[in-house]
Amino acid sequence: MAQVAIRDVRKAFGAVEVIKGVNIDIEDGQFVVLVGPSGCGKSTLLRMIAGLESISGGKIAIGNRVVNNLPPKDRDIAMVFQSYALYPHMKVADNMAFALKLKKADPADVAKRVRNAAEILGLTPYLDRYPRQLSGGQRQRVAMGRAIVRDPQVFLFDEPLSNLDAKLRVQMRAEIKELHQRLRTTTVFVTHDQVEAMTMADKIVVMQDGRVEQMGKPLELYDKPTNLFVATFIGSPGMNLIEGTATADGKVEAHGSSLPVAGNHAVETGRPVIYGIRPEHLDLADDGFPAVVAVVEPTGSETQVVVRFGEGEIVAVFKDRLEFTPGQTIRLRPRPDKAHIFDKATGLRL
């Protein structure tokens, strides 16, 4: 296992810079998730760690070695791809052992490693099958097994669950997390799915347009997003954002209603702001602001309600099984201690 240090790393394709001075510290044994929308640069950054993309500037170190100019085979990493990348003409055991056989490792040691990895991943009954005889989830396990047998310093996962159906994704998510807890190998995992990021990561790195917007523990990002982008990207449904104006009594005026904030937000009176509140932090209350029900979405465990407030829509989530009628006016009160205020001009948290 090893630390990974990324220092002012840049990547340009011609005149187009796609990674713009990224700095990330990944501790030994940590599970770090790079998350962001398509095109934000997360997969490119992962490929730079792996050595599959050259570095235009900056430094990447794995352990005590700067690996900028090392080929992938010398970096002591193992990568699991979105497409599994299994050899169709090889049986599962041979797929898992292939990299070790290339290195002319001892056959007895190779067989032992394959058996151990297969046992960890529940693949023992499938070692004599070909990839075409496996389900999508089983193929992904084989790809993970191929990485495990190499016993690398760092695991790299490039959106490995995106080809799986919803139920299998949840199952594989738990299996990868359990695998990490067992092996404690430093892991970098790329996804565009913030739910995957929240449930799997020790540390999340949120990226946009080739830059790091914020990094930290999952609940830190959820509770204290540094800007509007992180506030809306982390959380499902995303945070409600309401345009308003800071008032002298420490609240926010929006669409004729006064929205509460815990304590004194110390924002000058009259300043244009964005009031942020997560859907589960809105309560039904007689003294709340009025909102008109647009859509009701019962999920069984909770009720999601899309309502119109002012000229926009916001979402409220209730744990109870409530019944509402489209067009009905309800009153919602934000929990003051859960409110967030962002500067309208810069998008930064105040």
N, C-alpha and C positions, 0 to 999 in steps of 0.2 A: 504494500500500500504506500501511497505517497501524497504529498501536497501538490496542488497545481496552482501556479502563480501566473496570472495574465496581466501584463503591464503595458499600458498604452498601445494596445494591439490595433493595428489598422489593416484594412484590406481594400484594394482598389482594383477594379477591372477597367483598365484604360484610364479615362478621366473621371470615371464614376467611383466614388468612395462608398463602399457598402458597410464597412466596419470603421467606426470613427473614434478611435481612442478609447478602447474598453479596458477597464481595470477590474479584475475579479480575483479574490483569494478563496481557494477551495481547500478546506482543511483535510488532513489525513482521515479517511474513513467517512467523510461527509457525503450526503446525497444531495446534490445541487441540481435544481431544475431551471433550465433556460426556457422562458415562456414569452410569447408575444405573438402578434398577428403575422400572417404570411408576408414574407418579404422584409422582416425586421432584422434579419442577419443572424438569427440564432443557429440555424443549421450550418451556415458558412463558418461561424465561430467554432462550432464543434468539429468541423472538418479541418480547421486550422490546428486544433489541438491534436487531432489524429494524424496530421501530416498529409492529408489528402488535398489541402489547398495551401499554397505558399503564403507567407506573411509579408505584407508590404511595409510594415513598420511595427516597432515594439518588440516585446519579448514574451515567450511562453516557456515556463520551466515546469518540468515534472520531477518531483523529488528535488534533488540538488543539481539536475542537469538542465541547461538551456537546450531546448529541442528544436529551435527554429530551423536548423539545417539538417536535422536527422530524418531519414526515411521512416515511414510508418512502422516497418518491421523492427526498428531499433528503439522504438519509444516505449515498449513494454505496456502497450494498451490493447484492449480488445473492444471491438465495435459491433453493435447490434443494429442492423439497418431496418428500415420500414418494410422493405421487400423480402426480408428473411435471407435472401442471397444464398440459398442452399444449392448444392450440386445435385441435379435431378437423377443422375446415373449412379449416385452413391447411396448406400444405406445410411440410416441415422447414425450408427456407430462410426462409420467412416467419415461422415460429414463432421462429426464432433472431433474426431481425431486428426483431421486433415492437416491443420497447422502444425501440430506436434510432429507428425510424420515428415513434413517438409524439413523440419529442423533436425531430423534423424534422431529423435528422442528414443530412449530405451523402450522397446515394445511392451514390456511388462508394466513399466510406469505409465505408458499411454493407456493401456487397457484398464489399469487401476483408476486413473483419472476419469476416464469415460464412464466406468461403472459408478464412481462416486457422484459425478455430475448427474447421471441418469437417475440415480436414487433420489437426489435432492429435488429434481424437477419432475419426478413421477414418469420418467421415460423408459424405465427398464423393460416393460413389455413391448416397446416399439423399436428396439435397437436394430432389429433385422428388417425393418420396413424401409421403403423408399419414401421420399417426401410426398409424392403424389398420393400415397396411401394414408396421409395424415390430414387432420383438420387444420384450420388456420391457427388455432391456439396451440396445437401440438407442434406445428412448424416453428412457431415463435419460441416455444420452449427449446427446440433443437438449436435454434440460432443462439439462444442464451446459453445453452449447454456448451456449444462450441467456444463461446467466450470464457466460460467458467474453467474449462479444462486447461486453458492457457495460464491460469493463475496470474493475471496481469496486475500491475500497480493501479490501473485506472480502467473502469468500465465506461464506455461511451454508448449512449442509446439515442438513435435518431428517429424520433416519432415511431417507436416500435409497435404501438397499439392502434394506429390509425386505420389499419386494414381489417380490424376485427369488429364484430357486431357489438352493440351496446352492452349486452349482458356479459359477453366474454371479456370486454375491455375492463369492466369492474373486477372480474375475477383475476385477470392477469395483472392488474394494478396492485391488488393485494399480494399476489405471488411475488412480484418483483420487489415490493417493499419488504416482504418476509425474507426473501433471498438476501437482500442487503443487510438486514438485521442479523442474519446468520453469518455472512461472510465478512461484513464490515469493510468491503473494498470501496475505495473512493469512486464515486459514481457521478457522471454528468449526463443528464437526461434532457432531451429536447422535446417540447410539445407546444402546440398552439392551444391546448385545452387547459384552461385555468383550474378546472376541477381536478384533473390529474396532478397539476402542480401543487394545489393546496393539500391533497391527501397523501402525496408521496414524499415531498421535499423536507429536508432539514433546513435548507435555505433556498429561496426563490430569487431568481434574477429576472426582472421584467425588462424586456428590450423593446425598443421602437426605433425605426429608422437608423439602425446601426449603432445606437447608443443604449446605455443602461439607464433606465428611468429610476429604478429603485431596487434594492436587494435587501433581504432580511428573512427572518422566520415567517412562515405562512401567516400566522395570526397577527404579526406585527404589520405586515402589508395590508391585511384585511382591516385592522382596527385603525391604523394611522397611515393611509396612503399619502405619499408626498405631493401628488398632483392629480389633476382630473383624469389623466390617462390611466394611471394605476387604479384610481377609485372606480372607474367604470370597467376596467379589464378584469380585476380581481373580484370575484363574487358572482354568484349566479342565483337569481337575476342580479344585474349590476346595480350599483348605487344609484338612487334617484338624485338628479341634479335639478335644482330649482333656482332660476335667476331671481335676484332680489337686491335689496339695498340695506346696508347696515344702519341701525337706528341708535339713538342716544341711550336707550335703556338696555343695550347689549343684546338686542334681538335682530332678526332679519325680517324686513317687510317684503312680502311677495304676493302679488295678485290680491291685494286688499286684506291679507291675513298677516298676523304676527307670528313668526316661527321662532320657537324658543331655543336658546343655547345655554348650556350649563356654564355658570360663572360669568365672567366678563371677557368677551372675546377681544377687547382692546382694538377694535377696528374703527377708524374714524367715521363719524356719522355721515351718511350720504354716499359712502363708497360702494360702487357696484360689486356685488359678490355673487358667488354660486353657493347655495345652501345644499349640502349633501346629507342624505339620510338613507340608510339601507332599508330594503322592503320589510324586513322582520322587526325594524325598530319604529314602525308606525302602529299605533293602537287606536281602536275605536273609542271615542270619548265625546261627550256632549259639548265640551269646550274646545274641540278640535276645529281645524279648518274644513270648509265644505268641499267635497269632491264628488263627481258624478261617475257612477259605475259604468264602464264600457264593456269589459269582458271579465267573466268569472272562469277560473281554471282550477277545478278541484283535482288534487293528485292522490287523495286518500289520506296521506299523512299530514297534509296541510291544504290551505285554500289560497291560491294566488288570485289577486284582484287587480285588474288594470283600471285605473280611474283617470278622469280628466280633471286637471287642476290648472286654472288659467288657460293658456293656449296650448299646453302640452299634456303629456300623459306620464303618470308615475305608477309604480307597482307597490302594492302592499301584500304581505304574506302573513297569514294567520294560522296558528297551530290548530285552531278549532275548525270543525266542519260547519262553516257558516253559509247561509243562503242569501244571495243578493240577486236583484233584478237589474238588468241593463237599463240605464236611465235613472236609477234610484240615486238619491243624494245621501251620502254618508259623511260622517265627520271623523277626521283622522288627527291624532295628536302625536307629533314626533317626540321621542324620548330625548330630553335636552342633553343628557350626558353622552348620547350617541351621535349628536349632530356634528357635522364638519363644515368648515367655511373655507372656500377657495377664492383667491383673487380672480375676478372675471377676466382681467386683461392678460395675466401671465399663466393662469391655471394652477398656480402654486398654492399649497395649503397655507392658511394663515394661522 
